[in-house]
Amino acid sequence: MKAKLIKENFLEKFNLSEEVLINNEIEWNSLNDIYVDYNDYKDTYETQAEFIASTLRTHYKVHSVKTRIKDSGHLVEKIIRKTSDRKEKLGKDFQFSIHNYKEQINDLIGIRAIHIFKQDWESIHRFILNTWKVIEITANVREGDDTKRFEELDIEIQSRVSGYRSVHYLVEFFPTNQKVIAEIQVRTIFEEGYGEIDHQLRYTHTQIPEVLASNLLLFNRIAGSADEMASYINLLNKNWGEMEQKYEKIIASKDEEIEKLKSQIKD
């Protein structure tokens, strides 16, 4: 027999009241149907996530790739949380069901592509656009960040108070006759480090204590500065390499002239 959700345990775990179900006319049996259906698909999603990850790993600017399949319980919690929003957008009669949740919830498959230098992003961006059908792009930035390139590429910009930085892509593909939507997140190593720590703190606290929040913002500024410094070092290294090649050619040319002069003197 397939495992089902126990309402009382679920509501307690996710700190939800039954009122939210009543107010949004959500039927518990429908949530259970989605829970069971999604568990049947999880192995397939794992395979599809790994396929996307393997494709991203072929790009020379991608340092590493992580995959994540949404947890079944968190999926149901998100459906409850998103129902009121969907009703506003799609009409008061809207409800999530086993027939529509795969298209309505866009992060069932999550892929994270990590790169080293900030300037590597644009090359990865072009690769994603050329590889998949991209239906949405969002650049998450901190207020005060340079967003000029995102604006030039007509990418939606979302300013995050938390300082979270990452470019998110929703990609659509058909591994079978059923459409699949996956979320690809692209960020630097320093953005990844900050994002992981921020996530851990928000996951372990219903509300982050002020002393942690202030230090988290300080850490965010340090991570942003580290990104800028890494990019500057990369630029210096590139310029230095070009200068070395230039001087090596000059020296080789001079050596060639000296050998010619020696030959002429000898003759």
C-alpha positions, 0 to 999 in steps of 0.5 A: 500500500502506498504511503499517504499523508497524515493530516495532523502530523503534516500540519504540525510539521509545517506549522500550518492550521486547518483554516488555510485549507478551509479558506482556500477550499483545499480538499485533503484527499486531493493533496494526498492524490498529488503526494502519491502521484509525485512519489511515483514520478520521483525516480523519473525526475531524478533521471531527467535532472541528471541528464540536464546536469550532464549537459551543463557539465559539458560547458567549459565555464561550469565548475560544478553542478548540483541536482535536487528533486523537490521533497514530497512533503515540501511540494504539498506545503508549497501547493497549500501556500500557493493556492491563494496566489493561483486563485487570484491569477487564474480564478477563484475556482482554481485548485491544484490537482494531479492533472496540473501540479507538474506544470504549475509548480516549476521547481520540481527539478532543480539544477544548480550550475556553479562557475568561478568568475562573474564574467563566466555567466554570459557564456553559460547563459548563451549555452542554456538559451541554445540548448533548451527552450527557456520560458522565463529568466530572473536575475536575483540581485542585491540592491546597488548591484550593477544590473546593466547587462541584465537590462541590456539582455531584457532579463527580469530583475528581482532585488532581494533584501536578503542579498541573495544573488543567482540567475534562475532559468525555467526550461521546458522539454519533452523527455516523454510525451509529457512536458517537464519544466525544470529550474536551472540556477546559475551562480558563482562559487561565492554566491553559492557559499552565501546562499547555502549559509543563508538557506541553513539559517532560514531553515532552522529559524522561523525568524532569523534573530537580529544579530544573525541577520545583521552579520548575514548581511555583512557576510553578503557584502564580503562575499560580493567583494570577494566575487569582485576581487576574483574577477579583478584577479582573473582580468589581471591574469589575462592581461599579464598572460597577453603581455607575456606573449607579446614580450615573448614575441618581441624577444623572439624577433630580436633574437632572430635579428641578432642571429642574422647580424651574427651570420652577416658579420661571420660572412 
